[in-house]
Amino acid sequence: MKIDLHIHTRTCSDGNLPIEEVFKEAKNRKIDLISITDHDSIDCQETAITLARKYGMSYITGVELNVTFYYPEGNKDVSLDFLGYGYDIGNQELKDKLRLIKGHRRKRARQILENLNVEFDKEGIERFTEEDLRKIEESVDGVFGRPHIASYLIKKGIVKDMQEAFDKYLVKCNVHKYPLSLAEASKLIRNAGGVLIHAHPNDPHGTSLVKITRDLKEQMEVIEKYMLQYIDGVECWHSRHDEKTTAQYVEFARKHDMLMTGGSDCHQKPILMGTLDIPDWVAEQFSGRNMKFYGTNR
């Protein structure tokens, strides 16, 4: 069995391919169990369920939520990602909150552009206008994020690639995301019948516990002290987790009787979906918790 429970689309998030193309590619790669986990959006879930049935895959509902985690020992807020699985896509509380977050993302984008203009003034670069904002918004199929602004910076010839866009401008000009707490994220997903999973805890290049510590044991101590009551599992397999990370997080999850999940975190830049060796028993964990799979009779 081939499993990938962490995939983004262009249709509802910041992936490179629309959802139909994602499922075609997943079928070509012989993925058996799949989840679309777009950022702060469940708008594609109904389509995903339909496509899973069309292509004969098992499907579980997914979403990736960005959380503002308060770390008491460092007296600071840390941006972390959490994955919600198996929730009811019709849950009104969840839908209303995600609609609010989506609106905040657009306000945030406008503020980032204002910060960019301050930097452009220093460098003698022509300022971004409302017309530039409109053009960026036109490129957004899903949820507005910094990658869309980065792509526009490349298109305008201001930077050569995404890395330079972030290194030179978007880190410095960043504006905080909607302040969703871990407790609130947990309540939203659990009240909708789902489970909450800590995403890519040791991702060296992403939104992860690396921002607190690179030591795996210390990361797990943070989870034990401040997260266990709110989460149901950990993403052990990830495209930027090494073998040591995966092995230690599997051991940690077993110790605490938690769900273990895995996914490529594929944004199709490049196409990574289905490239991880995730054990079959990962799927059976969800079945054991009576969580609904769509698409097939699993």
N, C-alpha and C positions, 0 to 999 in steps of 0.2 A: 504494500500500500504506500502511495506517495501522498504526503500531507504538507499543506502550506496554509497556516492560519494567520498570516500577516501580509496583506496585499493592499495596495492603494490604486485608485483609478483616477483618470483625468476627469471623468464625468462628475465625481462628487468630492474630489480632493486634489492632491498635487501630483498624481501619477502622470505618466507620459502617454498612456493609452486609454481610450474610452472603454467602458466596462465590457462592451461586446467583444472588443479585441482582446481584453484580458482573459475572458473565458475561452475564446478560441485558442489562445496561446496555452492556457492551462490544459485544455483538452489535448493539444499537440504534445504537451509534456507529460501526459498521462497522470495528472494529478487526480487523486480519488476523493480527498476531503479538502475543502477550501473554505476560506472566510475572507470577505472583503472588509477591511478595517480602516475605512477612510477617516481622516482627521475631523473630529467633532461633528460628524455628519452620518445620519442613517438614511439619507434620501435615496441611496442606491440599493437598499436592502431588498425591496420587493422585486426589482429587476434582477438582482443577483440570484434570488431564489428561483425565479423563472428560468434564467439561463442555466443554473445548475441542473434543473430538471431536463432542460433541452439537451445538455451534453452528458447526462448520466453521471453526475458527480454528487457526492454528499456535501451538504452545505450547512454551516452554522452561522447565525447572525453575528456580526462583529462591528466594532467601532474602536477608534483610538482616541482617548481623551487626554488632553494636556492638563496637568494638575499643578497648582502652586503648593508645593510641600514645604511646610515650615519645619526647619531643622533646629530644634532647641539648643543643641550643644554648640552650634555655630552661630546661633541667633540670626539666621538668615532664611530667606525664601529660596527654594530650589525648584526649577522647572523639571518635572518628570512626566513620563507618559505611562498610561495604563490602558489595557485592552479589556473591553467588555464583550462577553460572548453569551449567546443563548438567550438573549432578552427578547421580549415581545416588541415587535416593530410598531405596534399600534399604541404603545404606552404613551399617554398624553403628557405626563410629567416629563418624561425623557425628551419627547419631541419639542415641548415648549422651551426647555432649558437649552437645547441645541440651537433652536431658532434665535434665542437671546445671544448665545455665544457667536453665532454667525454674524449677527448685526454688529457685535463688538469688533469682530475681525475687520470689518470694513472701516470702522472708525479708526482702528489701530493703523490700518494701511495709510489712511489720510495723514495721520500724525507722523508716520515714518517718512512719508514724502516731504512733509514740512521740515523734518530733521535733515533729510538729504539736501534740501535747498540751502540750508545753512552751510553744509560742506561744499556744495557747488559754488556758492558765493565766494568762499575762500580760494577756490581753484579757478575761478573765472569760467565755470561751466554754466551754460544756460539753465535757468531754473525750470523745474517741472511745473506744469500748469494743470488746471482742471481738465484740459484736453488730454494731457498725458495720463491722468488718473482714469479718465474714461476709457482710453485705449488699453490700459492695464486690466481694467475690469472686464473689458470685452474678451480678454484672453482667458478669463477664469470660468471654467465649466462647473467647478465644485466650490470648495471653501477657499476664500481668499487667504493667501499666506505670503510670506517673504519670498519663496521661490518664484512667484509670479512677478514680483518687483525685480528680482535678480535677472530674470529672463528679459525683461524690458530694458534693463541697464545694458545687457549684452547687445540687444537689438539696436539700441541707440549708439553703440560703439564706445560707451563710457568705460566698460570693462571688457576683458576678453573671454571670461568664463564665469561659471557660478561661484567657484572658489574665490576668485578675486572680488566678485560682487559682495560676498559676505565678509571677507577679510578686510576690504578697504572701506566698505560703507555700512553694510546691513547689521553687523555686530554693534558698531559704534552708534548707529542711528535707531537701534531697536526700541520698541515700545512694548511694555508688558502685555501679555495675553490676558484674556478674561481670568480673574482669580478664582478658579474652581478648586475647592479644597479636596483633599483625599476623602474626608468623611462624606462630603456631598456627592462626589463621584461614586463612591461605594453605595450610598443610599439610592442614587438614581438607577444604577445598574441592577442592584439586588431587588429593589421595589418593582422593577420591570421583569423580574424572573430570571435574571442572568447572573453571571459571576464576573468578578473583577480580577485581572491578572496584571502583575507588575511587568511592564514591557522592557525588554533589553536592558536589564539592570547594570550590566558592565560594558555597554557600548562605549568604546573609547572616543568616538567621534560624534556622539549624539546626546540626546536628552536622557541622562542616566545618573546613577549614583556615583559615577566617576567624578562628578562635580563636587562631591563630598569627600570621597576617598577612592584611590585605585586599589586598595587592599581588599581582596574578596571577603576575608573574614570580617573586616570592619564594615563592609557593605551589608553583610548578613546581620550584623549586630544592629545596624540602623533599622533594618526591616523588623527584626525581633522586638526592638524597643518601641517602635512608633507606627508600624503598619499592620501587624498580624490581625488585628481586629477588623481591619477594613478590606483586606484582600483575600482572595480564594486560591491564588496560585502565582507562579512565576514563569515567565518566558525563558526557558532554559536554552533552547536552540534558536540562534539568531545568526544572520549572515556576518555579523561583526563580533560574535562571541568565539573565542578560541576553545580548544578541547578542554583545557583546564577549567575555564569558566563554566562550560556546560556541565562537566562532571561534578563540580562542587555545588552548583545550583540544583542539580538533580538530587544530590545527597541532602542538601538543605531542605528541599521541598518534601522529600520523603520523611525526614525527621519531624516535620510539622504537619504531615498528612495534607499536603497542598496539591492542587492541580499543577501539572507540568505541561506547558505548551511550547510550540515552536513555529517559526515562520521566517521567511526571507526578508520581510519588510520591503518587498519589491515595489519600486516606483517606476520600473521599466527603464532605468537609466544606469546601468544596462538591465536587461531582463534577467532576474535572478530567481524567479518563482520556480519552485520544485527542485531546487539544487541542494537542499539540506537533507541529510539522512535522519529523518525523524521517525522514531519507532512506532509501529502499529498501535501499541498499547496506549498511546496518547489519545487516540480516538475513543478507545474503550472507557477512558476516564469519564468522558462526557456522558456516555451511555449509562455508566454506573450511577450518575447523578440525575438520571431521567431527563436529560436535556435534549431538546428536539433537534433532530437533523432533518433538513429538507433535501429534496432532490431524488433520493433513493430510499429504499426501505431499511436502511441501517438502524 
